[in-house]
Amino acid sequence: MAGQVATGSRSGLRSALPLLLPAYLWLTVAIFLPLSAMVFFSFMTELPLAGKVWAFTLDNYATFFSERLYLTLLLASLRLGLEVTLWCVVIGYPAAYVLAKVLKGRSREAIFLLVILPFWSNGLVRIFSWAMVLREGGILDTALNAVLPFKINIDLMYSYPAVIIGLVHSYVPYMVLTCYLTLQAIDDSLIEAGRSLGASRLQMLKRVIIPLSMPGLVAGAALIFVPVVGSFMEPRILGGRTGTFYGTVIEDQFVAVFNWPLGAALSFILLAVVLVILALASPVLKRAA
């Protein structure tokens, strides 16, 4: 019996191999090869271009520990990731609940379309759109002064709140989509049973809805936190001088300074820190999910 199972699994793998091969080939070419090249660059003194002399070194990694600026920026980026994730939960979870349990028919389709609409536009377009809204004399400033009987000046450009707003707008759809899938899978009879037993709305939310939808919250938080920690477009454009974070420094090493070895080393330090955080949080996340 065991031999038949093994033979069947091998034959199933052979039949599935042609379907799996394109995906694994794409992962190899688009992800693993570039990452391997960046690992190689991170241990070099110079890029091997135009006949430059290079050697292997650990100085790029030592620079992170010798200069306190990089650690400060990394902590600021981790804080930014946590704050953006929290705001996405606060905004996205109620929206996902309304989509899954309140709205029906075409109204649900219309709101769902608005939720995924940011995915249809370019990231730079979204960011510059917020610049038009948040600057002094922009859309928000003009609209409020047209309504209020007194004069106010709204200028959030080049500030930390502007960075938060831009990032939340970019990533809150991930939270809505992941929570929507788990909330929709909750059987309505469970909610009705709890209410028939006298549970209040708050008790139903704390004891039934949130625990059952926790996998969606966890998945959405991971999808948001990881890219936000290394983000650079929103901090660069909306934050100005106050938008200097770890991701913007990495971008500078590749684009402005052209110090690819240091940029690669800083990138892999960020990757290691994020993996350590996820590994430490995994027991809690598994119990929550």
C-alpha positions as CSV (number, residue, x, y, z in Angstrom):
1,M,0.0,0.0,0.0
2,A,2.8,2.4,0.9
3,G,4.5,1.6,-2.4
4,Q,1.4,2.4,-4.3
5,V,1.0,5.7,-2.5
6,A,4.6,6.6,-3.3
7,T,4.2,5.6,-6.9
8,G,1.0,7.7,-7.2
9,S,2.6,10.7,-5.7
10,R,5.6,10.5,-8.1
11,S,3.3,10.2,-11.1
12,G,1.2,13.1,-9.8
13,L,4.4,15.2,-9.5
14,R,5.5,14.3,-13.0
15,S,2.2,15.3,-14.4
16,A,2.2,18.6,-12.5
17,L,5.8,19.5,-13.3
18,P,5.0,21.1,-16.7
19,L,2.5,23.4,-14.9
20,L,4.9,24.2,-12.1
21,L,8.0,24.8,-14.3
22,P,7.1,28.2,-15.7
23,A,6.3,29.6,-12.2
24,Y,9.5,28.3,-10.7
25,L,11.5,29.4,-13.7
26,W,10.1,32.9,-13.3
27,L,10.8,33.0,-9.6
28,T,14.4,31.9,-10.3
29,V,15.0,34.5,-13.0
30,A,13.1,37.4,-11.5
31,I,13.8,36.9,-7.7
32,F,16.5,34.5,-6.8
33,L,19.1,35.6,-9.4
34,P,18.8,39.3,-8.6
35,L,18.9,38.6,-4.9
36,S,22.0,36.4,-5.4
37,A,23.7,39.2,-7.3
38,M,22.8,41.7,-4.6
39,V,24.3,39.4,-1.9
40,F,27.4,39.3,-4.0
41,F,27.5,43.1,-4.3
42,S,27.1,43.6,-0.6
43,F,30.4,42.0,0.1
44,M,32.3,44.0,-2.5
45,T,34.3,47.2,-2.1
46,E,33.4,48.5,-5.6
47,L,31.2,47.5,-8.4
48,P,33.1,45.5,-11.1
49,L,32.5,48.2,-13.7
50,A,34.9,50.0,-16.1
51,G,37.9,48.0,-14.8
52,K,37.6,49.1,-11.2
53,V,39.6,47.0,-8.7
54,W,37.4,45.4,-6.2
55,A,37.8,42.9,-3.3
56,F,35.6,41.1,-0.8
57,T,34.9,43.0,2.4
58,L,32.6,43.2,5.4
59,D,32.9,47.0,5.7
60,N,29.5,47.6,4.2
61,Y,27.8,45.7,7.0
62,A,30.1,47.2,9.6
63,T,29.1,50.7,8.4
64,F,25.6,50.0,9.6
65,F,26.8,49.3,13.1
66,S,29.4,52.0,13.3
67,E,27.1,54.9,12.2
68,R,24.2,55.4,14.5
69,L,22.2,57.2,11.8
70,Y,21.3,54.0,10.0
71,L,20.0,52.4,13.2
72,T,17.9,55.5,14.0
73,L,16.4,55.5,10.5
74,L,15.7,51.8,10.7
75,L,13.8,52.3,14.0
76,A,11.9,55.2,12.5
77,S,10.9,53.0,9.5
78,L,9.8,50.2,11.8
79,R,7.7,52.7,13.7
80,L,6.3,54.0,10.4
81,G,5.4,50.4,9.4
82,L,3.6,49.8,12.7
83,E,1.6,53.0,12.6
84,V,0.5,52.5,9.0
85,T,-0.5,48.9,9.7
86,L,-2.5,50.1,12.7
87,W,-4.3,52.8,10.7
88,C,-5.0,50.3,7.9
89,V,-6.6,48.0,10.5
90,V,-8.7,50.8,12.0
91,I,-9.9,51.9,8.5
92,G,-9.9,48.6,6.6
93,Y,-11.5,46.2,9.1
94,P,-14.8,48.1,9.5
95,A,-15.0,48.6,5.7
96,A,-14.4,44.9,5.1
97,Y,-17.2,44.0,7.7
98,V,-19.6,46.3,6.0
99,L,-18.8,44.8,2.6
100,A,-19.1,41.2,3.9
101,K,-22.1,41.4,6.2
102,V,-24.1,44.5,5.6
103,L,-24.1,45.5,2.0
104,K,-25.7,43.3,-0.7
105,G,-26.1,43.2,-4.4
106,R,-24.9,46.1,-6.6
107,S,-24.1,48.4,-3.7
108,R,-21.5,45.9,-2.5
109,E,-20.1,45.7,-6.0
110,A,-19.9,49.5,-6.2
111,I,-18.1,49.9,-2.9
112,F,-15.8,47.0,-3.6
113,L,-14.9,48.7,-6.9
114,L,-13.9,51.8,-5.0
115,V,-11.8,49.8,-2.7
116,I,-9.7,48.2,-5.4
117,L,-9.6,51.4,-7.6
118,P,-6.1,52.4,-6.2
119,F,-4.7,49.2,-7.8
120,W,-5.7,50.5,-11.2
121,S,-3.6,53.7,-11.0
122,N,0.1,54.2,-11.0
123,G,1.7,54.7,-7.6
124,L,3.3,58.0,-8.6
125,V,0.0,59.3,-9.8
126,R,-1.6,58.5,-6.4
127,I,1.2,60.2,-4.5
128,F,1.2,63.4,-6.6
129,S,-2.6,63.4,-6.3
130,W,-2.2,63.6,-2.5
131,A,0.3,66.4,-3.0
132,M,-2.4,68.4,-4.8
133,V,-4.8,67.7,-1.9
134,L,-2.6,68.3,1.1
135,R,-0.5,71.4,0.0
136,E,-1.4,74.9,1.0
137,G,-4.0,76.3,-1.5
138,G,-4.7,72.7,-2.5
139,I,-8.1,70.9,-2.8
140,L,-8.5,70.3,1.0
141,D,-7.5,73.9,1.9
142,T,-9.8,75.4,-0.7
143,A,-12.8,73.2,0.2
144,L,-12.6,73.9,3.9
145,N,-12.2,77.7,3.4
146,A,-15.2,77.6,1.1
147,V,-17.4,76.0,3.8
148,L,-16.1,77.5,7.0
149,P,-17.0,81.1,8.0
150,F,-13.4,81.8,9.1
151,K,-10.0,81.5,7.3
152,I,-7.7,78.5,8.0
153,N,-4.5,77.4,6.4
154,I,-4.1,73.6,5.7
155,D,-0.7,72.7,4.6
156,L,0.3,69.1,5.4
157,M,2.9,68.7,2.7
158,Y,6.4,67.7,3.7
159,S,5.2,66.4,7.0
160,Y,5.0,63.0,8.8
161,P,1.1,62.9,8.7
162,A,1.3,63.4,4.9
163,V,3.5,60.3,4.6
164,I,1.1,58.3,6.8
165,I,-1.9,59.4,4.7
166,G,-0.1,58.5,1.4
167,L,1.0,55.1,2.7
168,V,-2.4,54.2,4.2
169,H,-4.2,55.1,1.0
170,S,-1.8,52.8,-0.9
171,Y,-2.0,49.8,1.4
172,V,-5.4,49.8,3.0
173,P,-7.0,47.8,0.1
174,Y,-4.8,44.8,1.2
175,M,-6.4,44.9,4.6
176,V,-9.9,45.3,3.2
177,L,-9.4,42.4,0.8
178,T,-7.9,39.9,3.3
179,C,-10.4,40.7,6.0
180,Y,-13.3,40.6,3.6
181,L,-12.4,37.0,2.6
182,T,-12.3,35.8,6.2
183,L,-15.4,37.8,7.2
184,Q,-17.4,36.5,4.3
185,A,-16.5,32.9,5.3
186,I,-18.1,33.3,8.7
187,D,-21.5,31.6,8.8
188,D,-24.2,34.1,9.5
189,S,-26.0,31.4,11.7
190,L,-23.2,31.8,14.2
191,I,-23.9,35.5,14.6
192,E,-27.6,34.9,14.8
193,A,-27.1,32.2,17.4
194,G,-25.0,34.5,19.5
195,R,-27.6,37.3,19.4
196,S,-30.4,34.8,20.2
197,L,-28.4,33.9,23.4
198,G,-28.4,37.6,24.4
199,A,-24.9,38.6,23.4
200,S,-24.5,42.3,22.6
201,R,-22.9,43.6,19.4
202,L,-19.7,44.3,21.3
203,Q,-19.6,40.8,22.8
204,M,-20.2,39.3,19.3
205,L,-17.4,41.3,17.9
206,K,-14.9,40.4,20.6
207,R,-15.8,36.7,21.0
208,V,-16.9,35.6,17.6
209,I,-16.2,37.9,14.7
210,I,-12.7,39.1,15.5
211,P,-11.4,35.6,16.5
212,L,-12.8,34.0,13.4
213,S,-11.5,36.8,11.1
214,M,-8.0,36.9,12.7
215,P,-6.3,35.1,9.8
216,G,-7.3,37.9,7.5
217,L,-6.1,40.5,9.9
218,V,-2.8,38.7,10.3
219,A,-2.3,38.3,6.5
220,G,-3.2,41.9,5.9
221,A,-0.9,43.2,8.6
222,A,2.0,41.2,7.1
223,L,1.3,42.3,3.6
224,I,1.3,46.0,4.8
225,F,4.1,46.0,7.3
226,V,6.8,44.4,5.2
227,P,6.7,46.8,2.2
228,V,6.0,49.9,4.3
229,V,9.2,49.5,6.3
230,G,11.2,49.7,3.1
231,S,9.0,52.3,1.3
232,F,10.7,55.4,-0.2
233,M,8.3,57.0,-2.8
234,E,5.7,58.3,-0.4
235,P,8.3,59.5,2.2
236,R,10.4,61.1,-0.5
237,I,7.6,63.0,-2.3
238,L,5.1,63.7,0.6
239,G,7.6,64.0,3.4
240,G,10.4,66.1,2.0
241,R,13.1,66.6,4.5
242,T,11.0,65.0,7.2
243,G,10.5,61.9,5.0
244,T,14.0,60.6,5.4
245,F,13.7,56.9,6.4
246,Y,15.7,53.8,5.9
247,G,14.2,53.1,2.5
248,T,15.1,56.5,1.2
249,V,18.7,56.1,2.3
250,I,18.9,52.7,0.4
251,E,17.4,54.4,-2.7
252,D,20.1,57.2,-2.4
253,Q,22.8,54.6,-2.3
254,F,21.6,53.1,-5.6
255,V,20.5,56.2,-7.4
256,A,22.3,59.2,-6.1
257,V,25.5,58.1,-4.5
258,F,25.9,55.0,-6.8
259,N,27.3,53.0,-3.9
260,W,25.6,49.7,-4.7
261,P,27.6,47.6,-2.2
262,L,26.5,49.7,0.8
263,G,22.9,49.9,-0.6
264,A,22.8,46.1,-1.0
265,A,24.2,45.6,2.6
266,L,21.6,47.9,4.0
267,S,18.9,46.1,2.1
268,F,19.8,42.7,3.5
269,I,20.1,44.1,7.0
270,L,16.5,45.3,6.6
271,L,15.5,42.0,5.2
272,A,17.1,40.2,8.2
273,V,15.4,42.5,10.7
274,V,12.0,42.0,9.2
275,L,12.5,38.2,9.1
276,V,13.5,38.2,12.8
277,I,10.5,40.3,13.7
278,L,8.2,37.9,11.8
279,A,9.9,34.9,13.4
280,L,9.5,36.3,16.9
281,A,5.9,37.2,16.3
282,S,5.0,33.9,14.6
283,P,4.0,32.0,17.8
284,V,1.6,34.8,18.7
285,L,0.3,35.1,15.2
286,K,-0.3,31.3,15.0
287,R,-2.3,31.3,18.2
288,A,-4.3,34.3,17.0
289,A,-5.0,32.6,13.6
